[in-house]
């Protein structure tokens, strides 16, 4: 049985050697290369994984107790390194009889005979579960920080930095696939006057409400809404033709109109309104992304020049 086999000795009294090995938290083991059978595995294995030492008979037992998502990668790597006579280590999740998994780091030393032929593998298994949990927490925090760096704190929408990244990626993809890309630029009418009349706290609340309404009106596919800056919003519409982009822009304008957010300082009515510029382009080499954005921004400016609370898709 595996727990009755002797560990490798190197001129050290076997009993002393065994005591040293079995008093560590690391789990020592040895595999005979010619038979692919365990010559020894430390009794600590049962406390860690729940499998009795006697149940570790062949490398197949080891392989079958590796998480299915890790198994092929780990087995292929360890076999290749062992065949090449290279010491190595591998991290993987090991199965317990209860069906749970424990993160293990296996550190492997390849033992060769005088002719250089692989004779055995000896190594130690370490429980790295806590380290992995710490790594996962750190990765989660990093992802959260990255998400925050791309989010507008007030409205919860993507910020300008995220917009720049997304519109550049979508432009490149549209160019590669010869597909149309549409862009809608939106601006709250007379927002400075709104802030002056109601105060900045109420102005922030208005921005948040408008952002929520626009978000609800633009969901679908890969549509991407961002706060472009101040009271201006930008909507990226991949694979969207001009007619469809105009319809989505109309939904945005109508959503704000229906909300009837009071705006006593507006020069064109009693409620908050928005102006919109719309553009559609199949990207080409001779026309760049910045030129496209500037075109749509000019159309937004025209909408404001022409009286606000309207959509300009040409000109």
N, C-alpha and C positions, 0 to 999 in steps of 0.2 A: 504494500500500500504506500501511497505517496508520503504519508507522515511517518513511515518507518524507514524511509530511505536515508542514507547518510548524505549530508551536504558535502561540497568539495572541501578538502583540507589542503593546505599548502605548507606541510611541515608543522602544523599546529595540532596540539592534542584535539582529537575530534570532539570530545565532550566540552572542552573549553570553547572550541569554535562554534559548536551548536548553541551553547549558552549565550555567547556574544550575539549570534545572529538572531536568536529568538527573543532577546531582551530589547531589541530595537523596535521602533514603530514601523520602520520600513519592512517590507515583506520580501525575504530572499527566496530565490528559486533557481533551479538548474534544469535545463532541457538537454537530453542527449540528442545530438544532431542526426545520427544515423538512424535512430528509431523514432525520432520526434515524440518522445515520451518524457514526462517529467521525472527526473531523477530525485528531485527534492522540491518542496515548497513549504515555507514557514507556516507554523500553526496560527500566526497572526491573521492569515487570510480569512479564517472563519469569523473572527470578530469584526473584520472590516466588511466582507461581502456576504457572509452567511453560508458559504460553501465549505464543507469539511475538506481538509487537505487531501484525504483519500479520494475525493471526487475529481481531483486534477490529475488525470492519467495521461492524456495526450494533448498535443497542441490544438486538436479539434475542440477539446473542452474549453480551452482558452478562447479560441475564435468564436465559438457559439455563445460565449458570455460577454461578447462585445456588442454594444448597441448597434442595431442594423445600419443606422446612418453613418457609423464610424468604421464598420467592420472591413469593408473592401479596402478602404484607404489604408487602414492600419496594418492589416494582414499583408497586403501587397508590399507596402513600404518595408515592414520588418523582415519579410522573407528576402526581398531584394538586397537590403543592407546586410543581412546575415550571410547570404550566399556570396556577397562581395567581401566578407570578412571585415565589415566596418562596424565599429561600435555606434550605437544610436539610442535614441529615446523617442517615445511616442505618448501622446495624451489621448485618452479615450474614455468613454463611459462604460463601466462594467456592470453587468446585470447581477441582481441579488435574487435569491429564491422567491422573495415576496413580489418580484416584478419591478422593483425600483432600480435606479442606476446611481452609481458612485463614480465620480471623476477620478481616474487613475493616471499617474505618470509612470510608465515603464522605462527604466534605464537598463540598457542591454550591453553586455560586454561579450564579444565573440572570442572564444577560446580555440586556438589552433594548435595542431601538433607540430613536431619539428619540421615536417615537410610543408607546413603552411596550410594544411587541409583543415577545414572547420571541424572541430571535434565536439564542441558543446556551446551552449549559450548560458550565461549566468547573469543574473541581474537582480534588481530590486523594484518592487511596486511601491509607489507612494500615494497616499490619499491626498489629492489636491482639490477636494470639493470646496473647501473654504476659499481657497485662492480663486477658483473659478467663479464662485458666487461674488467675490469682490470684483473680479474682472467684469462680470456681467453688470454689476451695479455701476461701475465706472463707465462702461459702454453706454448704459442707459442714461447716465448723467450727461455724457458727451453728446448723445443724440438729442437730449432735451435742450442742451445749450445751443446746439446747432439749429434746432427748430426755432428756439427763441430768437436767434440771430437773424432768422429769415422772416420773422413775424412782426407786424406792426402792433405795438403794445396797446394802443387805444382801441383799434377796430377789430383786432384778431385776424385781419386779413394778412396775406403775404405783403412784405414791404418792398421798397424800391429795389433793394439789393437782390431779392428773390425774383422780382419781375425781370430784371436785366438778365439773370441767368436763364430763366424759362423762355423768354422771348428769343434769346439768341439760339437756344437749343431747338426751339420749334421752327425758327427761320431756317436753320441748317437742315432740319429733317424735311421741311416743305420743299426746299431747294433740291434735295437729294431725290425726293419722290415726285417732283413736279406737281405738287398739290397746292391749293390755295391756302393762304394764311390770312385771317382777318384780325383787325385790331380795332377796339373801340376805346376812345378816350372820353372821360366824363368829368364834368366839373359842376359843383353846386353853385347855383346862381346867387350872386350878392351875398356870399358867405361872410365877407368882412363886415358888411352891414348887420348881418345876423349876430355876429360876435359882439359888435358894438352895442347892439340893442339889448341882447339877452345875457351877455356876459360869456366868458370863456368856458365856464363849467357847463352851461347849457349848450354852448357851441360844441363841446366835446360829445355831449349826449346826442346832439343832432348828427354829428359825423358817424357815431356808432350806429344810430338807427338807420341812416342812409346806407351804410356798409352792409347791414343785415338785410335790408330790402334788396339791394343789388345782388348780394350773394344768393338769396332765394330765387331771384329772377334769372340767374345765369347758370344754374347747375345743369350738368349734362356733359357726357363725353369727356374730353380733355380740357374743357373750358377752364380758364385760369383767371381769377380776379385778384387784383392787388391795389393797395393804396399807393398811388404814384407819387404823392406828395401833397401836403396841405389838404385842400378840399377836393383834390383831383384823384380819380380812380382810372385804372387801365384794365381792359379785358382782352385777353388773348384767346382767339378762337381757331384752333388748328383744324385743317381740312374743312373749312367753312367758306362757302361762296358768298358773294356780295349780297344776294337777296336774303339769305339766311342770317347774315350778320346784321342786316338792317332790321329784320324781324326781332332779333334778340335785343338790339338797341332800343327798339320800340317797347319791348317788354320792360326794360329797365326804366325808361322814362315813365311809362304808365304806372309802374309799381310805386314810384315816388309821388306821382300825382294822386293816386288813390289813397296814399297814407295821410295826405292833408296835414303835414307838419306845419304848424303856424309859423309865419314869417312876416311879422308886421312891418319890417323894414324893407321888404322887397319892393322894387319899382315896377314889377309886372303882375302882382297879385298878392294874395293874402297867405299863400302857402309856399313851402320850399319847392323849387323846381331844379332841374338839371339840364345842362346843355351837353350835346354829344357830337363827336366827330368819328366817322367810320371809314375804314379803308380795307381793301382786299388786294392781295398781291400773290402772284405765283413767282417766287424769288428767281431772279436771274443774275448772271454775273455782272451785268452792267449797272445794276441798281442795288445798293447796299441796304442793310437793315436800318441804319440811322436815318437814311433818306426816307424810308417808309414811315418810320415813327414821326419824323418831322412833318410829313405830308398829312398824317392823321391829326397831329396836334394843330396844324394850320386849319384844318376843317373844324376842329373844336373852337378855335378862335373865331372862325367865320360864323359859327352858330351863335356865339355870344354877340358878335357884331350885328347880326341880323335880328336881334331882339331877344335872344335866350329862349329857354324852354323849347328847344327844337333840336332836330338831328340834321347834320350835314354830312352826306356821304359822297359828295362830288364837289369839285371846285378847288 
